Amino acid sequence: MKTLQSLFISLAIIISCVGSTFLFVNYKTNSNTNIYATGSAEVDFTADLIVWRGKFTSRAQTSKEAYNKIKSDSEIVKNYLISNEILDSEMVFNSVDINEDYVSNYDSNGRFVSRTLVGYELSQDVTITSDNIEKVEKVSRDVSSLLEAGVEFTSYSPEYYCSKLDEIKLDLIRKATTNAKERINIMAEEAGAHIGKLINSRLGVFQIVAKNSGTSNYSYDGYFDTSSKNKTASITVRLEYSLN
């Protein structure tokens, strides 16, 4: 009886071992190992389009006086731009904004009582868009003649753009993809593995920063510099392949 019992136990152990071995081999056969790498590419380029904005303001006790002043200032600004070779097609005058100017009144105890209308403030923005960067840069730096003419003019910093940005981005994607594939090839070769099919690809963030600015302006959401004429664009691409 003991001999028969021992035989059943031995058979159970053998069957269990065989089953475990089969499951292990089957798992190793069907499991897939993937390899991935991130490639990058960057390029320096110069902007070919400039946008410059300015704002002029007038103040008066009545809205009519303030409007007449802003209308006169608008003509002075336009003539100034034309005299500096800015074309009509390059300039846009936005609509006039009007704000009422109030002063607060307080009683002898310092408590607010009311507000009194003392005048009006009108403002108008002008935007210059041109591919002649040097010309617009010069105009944006020298607005002293407008101030001398009595125009309360504020000049903002120029913004620089590239009209061929899509071409630059597509070229960077190609180069970053090639870079990622080269890294995968090197890793697979060193490991003695063979690359299979592409499993996944992911495009990273497209960044544009001022040239030689380092990485201080990089952002996970992407950064688009408009303050510098000379820029550096970069992008990353992540590729994932199966291994045979």
C-alpha positions in Angstrom: 0.0 0.0 0.0 2.8 2.3 0.9 4.6 1.5 -2.3 1.5 2.4 -4.4 1.1 5.6 -2.5 4.7 6.5 -3.1 4.3 5.8 -6.7 1.3 8.2 -7.0 3.2 10.9 -5.2 6.2 10.5 -7.5 4.0 10.7 -10.6 2.3 13.9 -9.3 5.7 15.5 -8.7 6.9 14.5 -12.2 3.7 15.8 -13.8 3.9 19.1 -11.8 7.6 19.6 -12.9 6.8 18.9 -16.6 3.8 21.3 -16.4 5.9 24.0 -14.8 8.7 23.6 -17.4 6.1 23.8 -20.2 4.6 27.0 -18.8 8.1 28.6 -18.4 9.2 27.7 -21.9 5.9 28.9 -23.3 6.2 32.2 -21.4 9.7 32.8 -22.7 8.7 31.9 -26.2 5.7 34.4 -26.3 7.2 37.2 -24.3 8.3 40.3 -26.3 11.3 42.5 -25.4 11.2 46.0 -26.9 13.9 48.6 -27.2 13.4 52.3 -27.4 15.5 55.5 -27.7 15.0 59.2 -27.9 16.6 61.1 -30.8 17.1 64.9 -31.0 17.9 67.5 -33.6 18.4 71.3 -33.6 19.2 74.0 -36.0 20.1 77.7 -35.9 18.1 80.1 -38.1 17.4 83.8 -38.5 14.0 85.4 -38.4 12.7 86.9 -41.7 9.7 88.7 -40.4 9.4 91.5 -37.8 6.3 92.8 -35.9 6.5 96.0 -34.1 3.7 97.6 -32.0 3.3 101.1 -30.7 0.6 102.9 -28.7 -0.3 106.6 -28.4 -2.6 108.2 -25.9 -4.5 111.5 -25.5 -6.2 113.0 -22.4 -8.7 115.9 -22.1 -11.6 117.0 -20.0 -14.2 116.2 -22.7 -14.4 113.2 -24.9 -14.6 115.5 -28.0 -11.3 117.2 -27.1 -9.6 113.9 -26.4 -10.9 112.4 -29.7 -9.7 115.4 -31.7 -6.3 115.0 -30.1 -6.0 111.3 -30.8 -7.1 111.9 -34.4 -4.4 114.5 -34.9 -1.8 112.3 -33.3 -2.8 109.4 -35.6 -2.0 111.5 -38.6 1.4 112.6 -37.1 2.3 108.9 -36.4 1.2 107.8 -39.9 3.3 110.6 -41.5 6.2 109.6 -39.4 6.0 106.0 -40.5 5.7 107.0 -44.2 8.6 109.3 -43.9 10.6 106.3 -42.7 9.6 104.2 -45.7 7.0 102.2 -43.9 4.4 101.1 -46.5 0.6 101.5 -46.1 0.3 97.7 -46.5 2.7 97.2 -43.6 0.8 99.3 -41.0 -2.5 98.7 -39.2 -4.1 101.2 -36.9 -6.5 99.6 -34.5 -9.7 101.1 -33.2 -9.6 103.8 -30.6 -10.1 102.7 -26.9 -11.8 105.2 -24.6 -11.7 105.3 -20.8 -13.3 107.7 -18.4 -11.0 109.2 -15.8 -12.5 109.5 -12.3 -11.2 110.7 -8.9 -12.5 109.4 -5.6 -14.0 111.7 -3.0 -13.8 111.1 0.7 -15.3 112.8 3.7 -13.5 114.3 6.7 -13.3 110.8 8.3 -11.6 109.3 5.3 -14.7 107.4 4.2 -15.4 107.0 0.5 -18.3 109.2 -0.7 -18.4 109.3 -4.4 -16.5 109.5 -7.7 -16.2 112.5 -10.0 -15.6 112.4 -13.7 -12.6 114.6 -14.5 -11.8 113.7 -18.0 -11.2 111.1 -20.7 -8.3 109.0 -21.9 -8.1 107.7 -25.4 -5.5 105.3 -26.8 -4.8 103.7 -30.2 -2.4 100.9 -31.2 -0.5 100.7 -34.4 1.1 97.5 -35.6 3.9 97.2 -38.3 4.5 93.9 -40.0 7.4 93.7 -42.5 10.0 91.5 -44.0 12.4 94.4 -43.9 13.7 93.8 -40.4 16.5 96.5 -40.4 14.1 99.2 -41.5 11.5 98.5 -38.8 14.2 98.1 -36.1 15.4 101.6 -36.9 11.9 103.1 -36.7 11.2 101.3 -33.4 14.3 102.7 -31.8 13.9 106.3 -32.9 10.5 107.8 -31.9 11.9 111.0 -30.4 10.4 113.1 -33.2 7.0 111.9 -32.2 7.5 112.9 -28.6 8.8 116.3 -29.8 5.6 116.7 -31.8 3.6 116.3 -28.6 2.5 112.7 -29.2 2.5 110.5 -26.1 3.9 107.5 -27.8 5.0 104.1 -26.3 7.2 101.9 -28.4 7.2 98.1 -27.6 10.0 95.7 -28.3 9.9 94.2 -31.8 8.9 90.5 -32.2 10.7 88.3 -34.6 9.1 85.4 -36.6 10.0 82.9 -39.4 7.7 82.5 -42.4 9.3 79.1 -43.1 8.8 77.6 -39.7 6.9 74.5 -41.0 9.8 73.6 -43.2 12.2 73.9 -40.4 10.0 71.7 -38.1 9.6 68.9 -40.7 13.4 68.8 -41.4 14.1 68.6 -37.6 11.6 65.7 -37.3 13.4 63.8 -40.0 16.8 64.4 -38.4 15.6 63.5 -34.9 14.0 60.3 -36.2 17.2 59.3 -37.9 19.1 60.0 -34.7 16.8 57.9 -32.6 17.0 55.0 -35.1 20.8 55.2 -35.1 20.9 54.9 -31.3 18.6 51.9 -31.4 20.8 50.2 -34.0 23.9 50.7 -31.9 22.2 49.3 -28.7 20.8 46.3 -30.5 24.1 45.6 -32.2 26.0 45.8 -28.9 23.5 43.4 -27.3 23.6 41.0 -30.2 19.9 41.4 -30.9 17.9 41.9 -34.1 15.5 44.8 -34.5 11.9 43.9 -35.4 9.0 46.2 -36.4 8.3 49.7 -35.1 6.0 49.5 -32.1 5.5 53.1 -31.2 6.7 56.6 -32.1 6.2 59.8 -30.2 7.0 63.4 -31.1 8.5 65.5 -28.4 8.1 69.2 -27.7 9.1 71.7 -30.3 11.2 74.5 -28.8 12.4 77.8 -30.2 14.9 79.8 -28.0 17.2 82.7 -28.5 20.5 81.5 -30.0 23.2 80.8 -27.4 20.7 81.1 -24.6 21.4 77.6 -23.3 18.5 75.5 -21.9 17.2 78.1 -19.4 14.2 78.9 -21.5 13.2 75.3 -22.3 9.7 74.2 -21.2 7.9 70.9 -21.0 5.0 72.6 -22.8 7.2 74.1 -25.5 8.8 77.5 -25.7 8.5 80.0 -28.6 10.9 82.9 -28.4 9.9 86.1 -30.3 12.3 88.5 -28.7 15.5 87.5 -30.6 16.3 87.7 -34.3 18.7 84.8 -34.2 17.1 81.6 -32.8 17.7 77.9 -32.2 14.9 75.4 -32.9 15.0 71.8 -31.5 12.8 68.8 -31.2 12.9 65.2 -29.9 11.5 62.0 -31.3 11.0 58.7 -29.3 11.0 55.4 -31.2 10.2 51.9 -29.8 11.0 48.7 -31.7 10.5 45.1 -31.0 13.5 42.7 -30.8 13.6 39.4 -32.5 
